Amino acid sequence: MPDFALKGRSIRLQSLRKSWEDAVALHDINLTIPAGSFTALLGPSGCGKSTLLRLISGLETPTEGDVFVDGDKVTSQPPSARDLAMVFQSYALFPHLSVAENIIFGLRTRRTPKAERLEKLDQVAGLLELSHLLTRKPGELSGGQQQRVALGRAIIAQRSICLMDEPLSNLDAKLRQDMRTELRELQAKLGFTMVYVTHDQAEAMTMADQVVLMNQGHIEQVAAPRDLYARPATPFAGQFIGTPPMNVFDPMDVQEFPVFAPYCTGSHLLGLRPEDIHISETGPISGHIETVEFFGADLLVTCRIGKAALRIRCAGQAQYIPNTSVSLGFDLKDLSVFGTTPTAETPPQHPKAGNAPCVFNLAKA
Amino acid sequence: MNKMSFSWDRALITCAAWALALLWVLPLIYATWTAFHPAEFETRFDLTAPLTLTNFSDAWVQAPFARYFLNTTILVTMILIAQIALGTLAAYAFARMDFRGKGILFSLVLVQLMIMPDILLVENYKTMRDLGLVDTILAIGLPYMASGFGIFLLRQTFMTIPQELDDAARIEGTSIMGRIWRVYMPLAKPTYLAFGLVSVSAHWNNFLWPLIITNSVETRPLTVGLSIFAATDSGIQWSVINAATLITSGPLLLAFLLFQRQFVQSFMRAGIK
């Protein structure tokens, strides 16, 4: 569908703040969304991600700060002047209109000539495989089909920005997986800038070029999915991404092990992914197995080390018995160090600098 | 035991329903009986009595019912259009807009529901006189055009329409009026139907206010025309009066019988008990 390809536009948010009388929803948001990128706004419910999307769309106006699209300030412009489309969580299809009428709703509002309307409808319906459903009412469609109609309404206008608010959360797991791939392909093919709100880390990690992790009205971290997983900037980022979450512990709780000694300043937290800890006889850390959970491919072992409890992911067929002692090891480059106070942002020694010496590098024996 | 008491309950309810229905339909039966029979059968029930339509033609020529019909139709249509237009706009504002004093204004609208219109007869008359509208059809309709009931009903319906539909239309650049016209009004159709039926039947039957504000054939609605016809006719002839009554209430009765299902359903859907 080459005539549907278009150039995405970039979005920049500058010191954006949104508050209602009694509550602050967003504090000082600064964010750049590159043109043509797929950006996911990820966070737990109530973190302000949907509010942020509504500020970008123009459905809400910010209390302070500005929204720029391609360098133009659009803060006080209505949604229709921002050249964007939006897909809602509930799909927001008009129940009294047929599928075709729903898709061309916006074209009608803008009085596009009928011939052009029909031509575009034809193209979009073909693209989304909706051609045989055009005369139906939304109520007669399955969830997946309704989702497609909502997509159709968003792309028919050929907007340079598409905003999506948890568009897949009402679909069943199987369909959600298919739609993920499809959405990503559609976005890559048409080239618009996608801003995608989700609370599902799997969606954000599999689809996005850039993940914006939010928590309590702040941006925690902006990074590509791989970097977000490998280098979480805050304990929240480490624990929100990954199942099971990253082990985050206070080095003071494990100070008897010399490897943690450099971090025992009282102003740092340490993070280790469950799969980065290995149970090994030569490991320098001794722990005590508390529980063992079997997940088929994986085995999740909870070990007490000093005063901290760490979860370790092992191969599913391994055998470990609770209430026994084990030795553990990890690669120092996998250790995340978080400052707990603003003055301690930089850890004393950054093992992630790349060429930091590996204290223990356990071969996976 | 339980089943027994339950069926007693049912039987009583059924009896009561029949009794009420009978009570309601009796005048109608009497009116129909007298209207279709010669005057001498007004108080005599005889199955073999001859049927006749002369009562209807007599009534029709003795009073300008055609004109009354026209007046009532104009009145009812005018009120309904104004009520829907004003009610829709007010209901949208109350349901979806934020403005200072919204709560107080809405409670004032609700207070209007509690005021008997009859209390305002004198005050309304004064207003109409000041406006120079006494003895016009507009004067009959004007006090009813901003209907608190209509605003309340439509606001309740509009509030059940998901905000996301409004947002979706806004993203597409639809104006407020466009959204009301293309999203809210089509989705509130059952409410409009229910309200329309209530409004039409209420103002078709309204009597006291039109009686006071009108003085001439050109403005009188059916109800007033009928009462004058019944009162001024020196020798009261029930068969002709009842024929006239049937003429005036006929269209509404017929409409109700035809739309009975929709009428009841729309009320169920609109959530009015």
Interface residues (C-beta under 8 A of the other chain):
Chain A: S57 L59 P78 P79 S80 L84 A85 M86 F88 Q89 S90 A92 F94 P95 H96 F105 G106 T109 R110 R153 A157
Chain B: P162 E164 L165 D167 A168 A169 R170 I171 E172 G173 T174 G178 R182 V183 P186 L187 K189
